[in-house]
Amino acid sequence: MFALTGITGQVGGVVARALLAAGHDVRAVVRNAEKGAEWADQGCELAIAEMEDAAALQNAFTGAEAVFVLMPSNFDPTPGFPETRHMVAALRTALAAARPAKVVCLSTIGAQATQPNLLNRLQIMEQELGQLPMPVAFLRAAWFIENALRDVEAARTTGVIPSFLQPLDKPVPMVATADIGRVAAGLLQQTWQGRKIVELEGSHRVTPNDIAAGFARLLGRDVRMEVVPRETWEPLFISQGMKNPKPRIQMLDGFNEGWIEFEGGEAGSIKGSVPLHIVLQTLIERMS
């Protein structure tokens, strides 16, 4: 039996469907029964647990052959990442007590970077959960192509997409969530010893201009990217309700300056197979 956190998200859903299709039992770890209703209908066992509740997580993980850990996103963390530290401590306590045979954690490209930035959240997770006594794999995924969902409306209505990734012709490591989920499901069914890092990106790197061109072909209209000036980011993010935009800005700087990269570089990453245009078409359909 496989216990999955994050099952209601894009990646977690792919993992669950792959395991169910392979004939495995799946336990969906969700915040409440309503969140898990869709998965209960598909034959999953439900376990109710908040990610900060070590006792509930221990119950959810007990008896599992493997556990998939997916930390919820937080683009506006409190300085010092106390929310992340509390959640990781609960996960570590629960996993150490439940003792599944193995653990697979969704991490990120650049988790090893020493410079301060938003992705340090996943570095904290790797450092803490990497000390568990059972085999642990960290799947470091590239920038999600699905982040372009927020660009669909602008592409369709004005043909001008604001870009924080710059310069516009700089290739960025990106990957489809379908590839992430497929690789994570595969890892859950493998056997290894100790701590393992797997770095994953798409078949080729993608520029912001590539995304605009993809939308243009699919929408049948002119679409272009437009740089959002760096000096406007902080007031813009604050106007959108962020209290601590600095880590997000540092992360964007890391992608743009190239120091957020895979530890093994492009040559050391495994490659996904889902092409950009397939993801963009799916995002357009979702927004229709």
Residue, then its C-alpha position, 0 to 999 in steps of 0.5 A: m500500500f502506498a500513502l500519498t500526500g498532495i493527491t488532490g494536486q496535479v502531480g499527486g493525482v498523476v502519481a495516484r492514477a499510475l499506482l492504481a493502474a498498476g494494481h496497487d492499493v493507495r491511501a490518500v492523505v487529505r485534510n478532510a473527507e470532502k477533499g478525498a471524496e473523488w479518490a475514495d470513489q476510485g477505490c483509495e483508502l482515506a486518511i485524514a491529516e494536516m501536514e503539521d499534525a505529526a500524530a495524524l500523519q503517523n497514523a496515515f503512514t503506518g502500514a505503508e510500503a512507501v510514502f510520497v511527500l509533497m509539501p504544499s506551496n507557499f509563495d509568501p513565507t514568513p522570514g526564516f520559513p517557520e511554517t516549513r520547519h514546523m511541517v517538516a518536523a511533523l513529517r520527520t517525526a511521523l515517518a520515523a515512527a511509522r517506518p515505511a520501507k521507503v519515502v519519495c519526496l517531491s523537491t525542486i531544481g536548485a534545492q542545493a543552492t546556497q543563496p537565499n531564495l524561496l526554494n530554500r523551503l525544499q532544501i530544509m525538507e531535504q536536510e531533515l528528511g534525508q536523515l531518516p533511517m529508511p531509503v529516501a529519494f528526492l525528486r528535484a523537478a524543474w520549473f513546472i510548464e503548468n505555471a503558464l496557466r496564469d498566462v492563458e488569459a493574457a495570451r488569449t485577450t491581449g496577446v501580450i504576456p508579462s514575463f518575470l523570466q528574462p531575458l526572453d530568449k534564455p532557455v529555462p529547465m521546465v517539465a510537465t507535471a505528467d512527467i513528474g508524476r510518472v517518475a515519482a510513481g516509478l520511484l515509489q515502486q523501485t528499491w534502493q538504499g540510503r539517500k537518492i537524488v533524481e533530477l528531472e526536466g523536459s526533453h529540451r529547455v524552454t524560453p519565454n519566447d517559446i511559450a509565447a510562440g506555442f500559444a500563438r500557434l494554438l490560439g491562432r493569433d499573435v502572442r508575445m512576451e513582455v519583460v516585467p522590469r525588475e525594479t517593479w517586482e517588489p511593489l507589484f507583489i506587495s500590491q497583490g497581497m504578498k507580505n514577504p516578496k523577497p524570497r520569491i524575487q530571489m528565486l526569480d533572480g536565481f533562474n534568470e542569473g542561472w544559479i538555480e540549476f540542477e546539481g548535475g547540470e543539464a547533462g545529469s538530469i533525466k528527461g521527460s517526454v511530454p512536449l510543451h505544446i501538449v501542456l499548453q493545449t491542456l491549459i487552454e482547454r482548462m481555461s475555456 
